[in-house]
């Protein structure tokens, strides 16, 4: 889920902020709210005792006069009533609940003598000889301060997340540019091009990639030069050997034919080696009619009559034509060498992909075994005594990757299929 640096940084940021807010809430509750509530409860309990003592020392007439004096004096904010206050059963906030708990538990005030109405006023019952009085001594917050703190913390969390995500995006932008620049290097000839200057760590990686790109280009240039030299140096003696064989008119015909077959075999192996080493990424992609392309590959195979073509007549694809012909030639060669006729070449556009199937009527291999043969120089049991180089399927896989596609295998009862799958980006 956290598959990117941005997501991981945001997750760490959220966890850090939530942890900090939780610790802050605990500290505020323990160091600020609890002492404040306990102090308010202590003052309220002391006031209740003073009033009870004052009423106890008065006769009934003085008590009435004192109650009326309290009722008429608005300065202290004391309210007087002969009956219990109404609307005291509303849900209590944490602040109110803790205040009453301290007042009744620590200071010995009877729970039935203290009530809190919906407006947050604290009422206490004062017993007299004539009738009890209910006095409102103070007002506590009607809403829970913790709730307000949580709302403030929520706003702070949203603001911090917004700023943190914006900052993380800004930090991740150079990494995204680095990723895009590396993604454009589809083959070793592509130069890495990016001018990232900061942050310093990303700039260091960018400079290292620039140096690596230059070294790869130099290595590819050296390899191309070496391949050109090898091709020239090997083809020249092979040509001379062919001429020598042609001049041996009086030699044993069977011996000459065997020598010519070996020359052809060496030339074929040389072409395989050079094709694999050279790669196919540099060939230009262009629009190609699908059916004529497949027909051309069939006509170049060992026995065109034994191959059935199944492809639409109006389909046009974008492909590296010579590379795709090389892949089809390898697949048809394998089908004739290790499979059984009839052989079918099927090309079609299915959804967002171009599919090219080469199907023979042999037993074939399991898909797992066939995928192992896509490794360079890997050879199956049926090919170990043959004339293959172990590069046929490796070259097909290389060509499929050059088209941003892949190779698939399908083994059924009485048939074996090799499929080249090319994504829609390469289909016209």
C-alpha positions in Angstrom: 0.0 0.0 0.0 2.8 2.4 0.9 4.6 1.8 -2.4 6.0 5.3 -2.9 8.2 7.6 -0.9 5.5 10.3 -0.9 3.0 7.9 0.7 5.5 6.7 3.2 6.4 10.3 4.2 2.8 11.3 4.5 2.1 8.2 6.7 5.0 9.1 8.9 3.8 12.7 9.0 0.3 11.7 10.0 1.5 9.3 12.7 3.9 12.0 14.1 1.2 14.7 14.2 -1.4 12.4 15.7 1.1 11.3 18.3 2.1 14.9 19.1 -1.6 16.0 19.4 -2.4 13.0 21.6 0.5 13.8 24.0 -0.5 17.4 24.0 -4.1 16.5 24.9 -2.9 14.3 27.8 -0.6 17.0 29.1 -3.2 19.7 28.9 -5.8 17.5 30.6 -3.4 16.4 33.3 -1.5 19.7 33.9 -4.2 22.3 33.2 -7.8 21.0 33.2 -7.6 18.6 36.2 -6.0 21.2 38.6 -8.5 23.9 37.4 -11.5 21.6 38.0 -10.2 20.5 41.4 -9.5 24.1 42.4 -13.0 25.2 41.3 -14.6 22.2 43.2 -12.6 23.2 46.3 -13.8 26.8 46.2 -17.4 25.7 45.6 -17.3 23.3 48.5 -15.9 26.1 50.8 -18.6 28.5 49.7 -21.3 25.9 50.4 -20.0 25.3 53.9 -19.8 29.0 54.6 -23.4 29.5 53.5 -24.6 26.5 55.5 -22.8 27.9 58.6 -24.3 31.4 58.0 -27.9 30.0 57.6 -27.4 27.8 60.7 -26.6 30.8 62.9 -29.7 32.8 61.9 -33.2 32.6 63.1 -36.0 31.8 60.5 -36.8 35.5 59.9 -33.1 36.4 59.4 -32.8 33.5 57.0 -35.6 34.9 54.9 -34.1 38.3 54.9 -30.7 37.0 54.0 -32.2 34.9 51.1 -34.0 38.0 49.8 -30.8 40.0 50.1 -29.0 37.4 48.0 -31.8 37.3 45.5 -31.8 41.1 45.1 -28.0 41.5 44.8 -26.9 40.8 41.3 -23.2 41.5 41.8 -22.2 38.1 43.2 -24.1 36.3 40.5 -25.9 34.2 43.1 -29.4 32.9 42.2 -31.9 31.8 44.9 -34.9 29.5 44.4 -37.3 27.7 46.7 -37.6 24.7 44.5 -35.0 22.4 42.8 -33.9 23.6 39.4 -35.4 22.1 36.2 -33.6 20.5 33.2 -30.7 18.9 35.2 -30.9 15.5 33.6 -29.2 16.5 30.3 -26.1 14.6 29.3 -23.1 15.9 31.1 -19.8 16.9 29.6 -16.5 15.4 30.9 -15.7 18.7 32.6 -19.1 18.7 34.5 -18.9 15.0 35.4 -15.4 15.4 36.9 -16.3 18.6 38.7 -19.2 16.8 40.5 -17.1 13.8 41.2 -14.5 15.9 42.9 -17.1 18.0 44.8 -19.0 15.0 46.1 -16.1 12.5 46.5 -13.4 14.6 48.0 -15.2 17.4 49.8 -18.1 15.4 51.3 -21.0 17.2 49.6 -24.0 15.0 49.3 -24.8 14.2 45.6 -28.5 14.9 46.2 -27.6 18.5 47.4 -25.7 19.5 44.2 -27.2 19.8 40.7 -26.0 21.4 37.4 -28.5 22.7 34.9 -28.3 22.8 31.1 -26.7 26.3 31.2 -23.8 25.2 33.4 -25.0 26.7 36.7 -24.1 24.8 39.8 -27.0 24.7 42.3 -26.7 23.6 46.0 -29.4 22.8 48.5 -29.2 24.8 51.8 -31.4 23.3 54.6 -33.1 25.7 57.0 -35.6 25.4 59.8 -38.4 26.8 57.7 -37.8 25.6 54.1 -34.7 24.6 52.1 -33.3 27.1 49.6 -31.5 26.3 46.2 -28.7 28.7 45.5 -26.7 29.0 42.3 -23.2 29.7 43.3 -21.2 29.7 40.1 -21.3 28.8 36.4 -19.1 26.2 34.8 -18.6 25.8 31.1 -21.7 24.2 29.5 -19.6 22.6 26.8 -16.7 20.3 27.4 -13.3 22.1 27.1 -11.8 18.8 25.9 -14.2 18.8 23.0 -13.1 22.3 22.1 -9.5 21.1 22.4 -10.2 18.1 20.1 -11.8 20.4 17.5 -8.8 22.7 17.7 -6.5 19.7 17.3 -8.5 18.5 14.3 -8.1 21.9 12.6 -4.4 21.8 13.4 -4.1 18.3 12.1 -5.8 19.2 8.8 -3.6 22.4 8.4 -0.4 20.4 9.3 -1.3 17.7 6.8 -2.1 20.1 4.0 1.3 21.9 4.6 3.1 18.6 5.0 1.7 17.0 1.9 2.5 20.2 -0.1 6.1 20.1 1.3 6.4 16.4 0.5 5.2 16.9 -3.0 7.8 19.6 -3.4 10.5 17.3 -2.1 9.3 14.4 -4.3 9.3 16.5 -7.5 13.0 16.1 -8.2 12.6 12.3 -7.7 9.8 12.3 -10.1 11.9 14.2 -12.7 14.7 11.7 -12.1 12.3 8.8 -12.6 10.9 10.3 -15.9 14.4 11.0 -17.2 15.5 7.4 -16.5 12.2 6.1 -18.0 13.1 7.8 -21.3 16.2 5.7 -21.6 14.7 2.8 -23.5 18.0 1.6 -24.9 21.7 2.1 -24.1 22.0 4.7 -27.0 19.6 7.1 -25.2 21.4 9.7 -23.2 20.3 10.6 -19.7 19.2 14.2 -19.8 18.3 16.0 -16.6 19.6 19.2 -14.9 18.5 18.5 -11.3 20.5 20.8 -9.0 18.8 20.3 -5.6 18.3 18.7 -3.2 22.0 17.7 -3.0 21.3 14.0 -2.6 19.1 13.7 -5.7 21.5 15.9 -7.7 24.3 13.5 -6.8 22.3 10.5 -8.1 21.4 12.5 -11.2 25.1 13.3 -11.9 26.0 9.6 -11.4 23.4 8.6 -13.9 24.8 11.1 -16.4 28.2 9.6 -16.0 26.8 6.1 -16.3 24.9 7.1 -19.5 28.0 8.4 -21.1 29.9 5.2 -20.2 27.1 3.0 -21.6 27.1 5.1 -24.9 30.8 4.6 -25.2 30.5 0.9 -24.5 27.7 0.5 -27.1 29.8 2.4 -29.6 32.8 0.1 -28.9 30.5 -3.0 -29.2 29.1 -1.8 -32.5 32.5 -1.3 -33.9 33.6 -4.7 -32.6 30.6 -6.4 -34.2 31.2 -4.7 -37.5 34.8 -5.9 -37.4 33.8 -9.5 -36.4 31.2 -9.6 -39.1 33.6 -8.4 -41.7 36.5 -10.6 -40.6 34.4 -13.8 -40.4 32.4 -13.4 -43.5 35.5 -12.9 -45.7 37.0 -16.3 -45.0 33.6 -17.9 -45.2 33.2 -16.5 -48.7 36.6 -17.7 -49.7 35.7 -21.1 -48.3 32.6 -21.2 -50.4 34.7 -20.4 -53.5 37.2 -23.1 -52.6 34.4 -25.7 -52.3 33.0 -24.6 -55.7 36.4 -25.1 -57.3 36.7 -28.7 -56.0 34.9 -30.2 -59.0 36.7 -33.5 -58.9 36.4 -34.0 -55.1 33.9 -36.3 -53.5 30.4 -34.7 -54.1 29.1 -36.0 -50.7 32.1 -34.5 -48.9 31.7 -31.2 -50.8 28.0 -31.1 -49.9 28.7 -31.7 -46.3 31.3 -29.0 -46.2 28.8 -26.6 -47.9 26.2 -27.5 -45.3 28.7 -26.7 -42.5 29.4 -23.3 -44.1 25.7 -22.5 -44.2 25.4 -23.6 -40.6 28.3 -21.4 -39.6 26.8 -18.4 -41.4 23.4 -19.0 -39.8 25.0 -19.2 -36.3 27.0 -16.1 -37.0 23.8 -14.2 -38.0 22.1 -15.4 -34.8 25.0 -14.2 -32.6 25.2 -10.8 -34.4 21.5 -10.3 -34.2 21.4 -11.0 -30.5 24.4 -8.8 -29.7 23.3 -6.0 -31.9 19.7 -5.8 -30.6 16.7 -4.4 -32.3 15.9 -1.2 -30.4 17.5 1.1 -33.0 15.3 0.0 -35.9 12.7 2.6 -36.7 9.0 1.8 -36.1 6.7 2.4 -39.1 3.3 1.5 -40.4 3.2 -2.0 -41.9 0.3 -4.0 -43.4 -0.1 -7.1 -41.2 -1.1 -9.8 -43.7 1.7 -9.1 -46.3 4.2 -9.0 -43.4 3.1 -12.5 -42.2 3.0 -13.7 -45.8 6.6 -12.6 -46.4 7.8 -14.5 -43.3 6.0 -17.6 -44.5 7.5 -17.4 -48.0 11.0 -17.3 -46.5 10.5 -20.4 -44.4 11.6 -24.0 -45.3 8.3 -25.2 -46.6 5.7 -22.4 -47.3 3.1 -24.9 -48.6 2.9 -26.5 -45.1 2.0 -23.2 -43.4 -1.6 -21.8 -43.2 -2.0 -18.0 -42.8 -4.9 -16.5 -40.9 -4.9 -12.7 -40.7 -7.2 -9.8 -41.7 -6.5 -8.2 -45.0 -7.0 -4.6 -43.9 -5.1 -4.5 -40.6 -2.1 -2.1 -40.4 0.3 -2.1 -37.5 3.2 0.0 -36.4 6.2 -2.3 -35.9 9.9 -2.7 -36.5 9.4 -4.7 -39.8 12.8 -6.4 -40.1 12.9 -7.3 -36.4 9.4 -8.8 -36.6 10.3 -10.8 -39.7 13.4 -12.1 -37.8 11.2 -13.2 -34.9 8.7 -15.0 -37.2 11.6 -16.7 -39.0 12.9 -18.1 -35.7 9.5 -19.3 -34.6 8.8 -21.0 -38.0 12.2 -22.6 -37.9 11.6 -24.0 -34.5 8.1 -25.2 -35.5 9.5 -27.1 -38.5 12.5 -28.4 -36.5 10.8 -29.5 -33.2 7.1 -29.5 -34.1 4.8 -31.2 -36.6 2.9 -29.8 -39.6 0.4 -28.4 -40.3 1.7 -25.1 -39.0 -0.6 -22.0 -38.7 0.4 -18.4 -38.5 -2.4 -16.3 -37.1 -2.3 -12.5 -36.7 -5.1 -10.5 -35.1 -5.9 -7.3 -33.1 -7.6 -8.2 -29.9 -8.7 -5.4 -27.7 -5.6 -3.3 -26.9 -3.1 -5.7 -28.2 -1.7 -7.2 -31.5 -1.4 -11.0 -31.2 0.7 -13.1 -33.6 0.5 -16.9 -33.1 2.7 -19.5 -34.6 1.0 -22.9 -33.9 2.3 -26.4 -34.8 0.7 -29.8 -34.2 3.5 -31.2 -32.1 3.5 -32.0 -28.4 5.6 -28.9 -27.6 6.7 -27.9 -24.1 5.0 -26.8 -20.9 4.8 -23.0 -20.6 7.3 -23.1 -17.7 9.9 -25.1 -19.7 9.3 -22.8 -22.8 10.0 -19.7 -20.7 13.2 -21.1 -19.5 14.3 -21.5 -23.1 14.1 -17.7 -23.6 17.3 -17.4 -21.7 20.3 -16.9 -24.0 22.0 -20.1 -25.0 19.4 -22.3 -23.2 18.5 -25.4 -25.2 15.8 -28.0 -24.7 16.4 -31.7 -24.7 15.2 -32.0 -28.3 17.7 -29.4 -29.5 20.8 -30.5 -27.7 21.9 -32.8 -30.6 20.7 -30.4 -33.3 22.3 -27.4 -35.0 20.7 -24.6 -33.0 22.6 -21.9 -31.1 20.2 -21.6 -28.1 19.4 -18.0 -29.2 16.1 -18.5 -31.2 13.6 -17.8 -28.5 16.0 -15.3 -26.8 15.9 -13.2 -30.0 12.1 -13.5 -30.2 11.9 -12.3 -26.6 14.3 -9.5 -27.3 12.2 -8.4 -30.3 9.0 -8.5 -28.3 10.6 -6.3 -25.7 11.7 -3.9 -28.3 8.0 -3.5 -29.2 7.2 -3.1 -25.4 5.5 -6.5 -25.6 6.1 -10.1 -24.5 6.1 -13.7 -25.5 3.5 -16.3 -24.3 3.3 -20.0 -24.6 0.2 -22.3 -24.8 0.3 -26.1 -24.8 -2.9 -27.9 -25.7 -3.8 -31.4 -26.7 -2.2 -31.9 -30.1 -0.8 -28.4 -30.6 1.8 -26.0 -29.2 1.5 -22.2 -29.7 4.0 -19.4 -29.3 2.4 -16.0 -29.1 3.9 -12.5 -29.6 1.8 -9.9 -27.8 2.4 -6.2 -28.7 0.5 -3.5 -26.8 -1.9 -1.0 -28.4 0.7 1.7 -28.4 2.4 -0.1 -31.3 -0.8 -0.7 -33.3 -2.0 1.7 -35.9 
